[in-house]
Amino acid sequence: MSVHPTVLFYIFLSAFTQNVVFGQSTLSGKATTSLKKIFGDSITVTTKVISFSPDEKVKLSEQLKSKRVNDTATVYICEAHGKVISYGFVDDVKGKDRMITYLVAVNPNGSVKDIDVLVYRESYGGEIAYDSFRKQFREKTVSDKLQSGRDIKNISGATISVHAITNGVKKILSMFEIIHPRLQELYEQ
């Protein structure tokens, strides 16, 4: 029995679309679970997609020393008792061979509340998910240097992952600094 190539294409397209939608849903669920682990189950988490203005993109590009800057950021807004207590950001960085998906919870004052590794795909270096590593980022701000091997201790066998996460946190803090005034207008009255 042979299957027409068009039918195969639609089967593939359907499977791919379902995986993409499921993957996004799962990632959003992991982010919410992570934020509730950090702040407790009583918080509410909503999401907002922020589009960067051309000026914000230029500023972010300059701060990151990179020409590749996203057009949008998805922000997880954490509220307790009707007040914003934190903002969560999910990002991917390239480890040695594979992508690492992580979350940064940023306090309204711009300091890191905590980070969490949501998906670690590498064979080695999973220690970056340990509290002993993550706590090095707590209370850091965009004005901190955040250099792996100096401010952030390297982990034997995970040097590339440490470097990637450290740069990723710097990126999130830079992005937060740029969009923070808009977030204040929307959520912090």
N, C-alpha and C positions, 0 to 999 in steps of 0.2 A: 504494500500500500504506500503510495507516495502522497506527500502533502505539498500543496501548491506553495511556492515561495511567498506569495502575498499573505497566506494564512499564517505561515511561520513568522513573518514580520509582525503581524498583529498580535500573535501570542507573545512574542518577545517584548513588544511595546507595552502590552498589558502587564506583564510580569515586572518590567522595569518601572513602570509608573506606580504600581502597587508597592514596590520596594522603596521608591523614593518617598512616597507619602508615608509609609510605615516608618521609614528611617527618621523623617522629620518629627513625626509624632513621638517616637521613642526618645529622640534626643530632647525634645521639649519636656517629656515626662522625667527624664534623667535630670535635667536642669532643675525642675521643680522639686524633685526628691532631694537633690543635693542642697538646695537652698533651705528646705525644711529641716534637713539634717543640721545645717549650720545655725538656723534661727529658731527651730522648734515648729511643731505641727500647727500652731495657732496662727501662723502668718498666712496671708493671702498673696498669691503670685499672679500677676497679670503681665502680658507682653505688649510691647509697643515697638513698631518698626520706625526707626528714625532715619530719614533721608538726609544725607549730608548736602549742604549747600556747596556750590563751587568754591567759595572762599574757605569753608571748613575743610574740604578735600585738599586744597592747596596747603593749608596750615598743617593738617595731619601728615601729608606727604613730606613736608619740610621737617616736622618733628621726628618722623620715623626714618627719614633719609631713604625714602622708597617712592618710586613712581607708581607702584601698585597699591592702590587704596580702594577699599570697597565703597560702593555708592550708598549703602545702608548699614545700619546696625540694629540687631534685635536686642532689646533691653527687657530684662525680667525685673519688674518692679515689685519689691517686697514691702508689704504693708502690715502693720500691727496696730490695732486700735485706731484705724483711720489715718495713720501717719506713716510716711515712707521711712523705712529703716535701712534700706539697702537697694542697690541695683546689681543685677547679675548680668554677666556677659559670657557667652559661649563662643569659643574660637577653636580653630585647628592650627597646629604647628607641625612642621615636618621633623620627626625624630631622625634616627639614623637611616631607616628604610621606609618607615610608615608614618602615617599621620597620628597625632595625639590630640584628642578632643578634651578640652579642659574648660573649667568655669572659674571666673573671678567674681567674687562678691565685693562690691565697692561701697563703702559707707558714703552717706551724703556729703561728708567733708572731703571726699577724695582719697581716703586711705583704704587700703585693702583690709577687708574683714577676714577673708579666707580665700583659698583657692581649692579646687577639687579636680582631680583627674576623672573625667567621665568615661572615656574609652582609651585604653592604652593597648596599642596593637603590636608593639615591639616584642621581641623574644626576651630581651634583658632590660633591666633598668626600671622595673615597676616600682622601685622604692620611692620614686618621685611622688607616688600617691600616699606615702606614709606621713603621718602627722609631724614627725620630726623634721621632714623636709619642708612641708607646706607652711609650718609656723614661721619660717624665715621671712615670708612675704607679708605677714600680718603687720598692719599699721604702716606699711611702706606707702609712699606717695610718688607722684610723678617727678618730684624734685630729688628723690633718692636715685643714686646711680644705678643700682641693681645690676651688678656685674657678676656673672657666674664665675666661680673660682675665687672671688673676693668677698662681696656682700652676701652672696648665696653660695654655700658650700657645694662643691662637686660631689658626686657619688661615683665611686669606682664602678666602671662598667656602664655608667649612664651619663657620661659627660655630655654627649650630644643632646640627650633628652633634657638635661638640666639647663643647658644653654638655650635650647628651643623654648622651654617653658618660661625661663627668665625673660627672654626677648618678647615672648607673647604677653606676659604680664605688663611689661613696659608699654607695649602697643595699646593694651586695653586702658591703662592709666592715661596715656596721651589722648586717646579717643574720648575717654570720660571727661577730661579737662575741657575739651573742645565743646562737647554737647551738654555739659553740666548746666550752663545757664538756661538752656531750653528745657531741660528736665525740671529745673527748679520752677520755672514758669508753669509747667504742666502739673506738677505733683506736689511741690512743697509750698503750700500757702501759709 
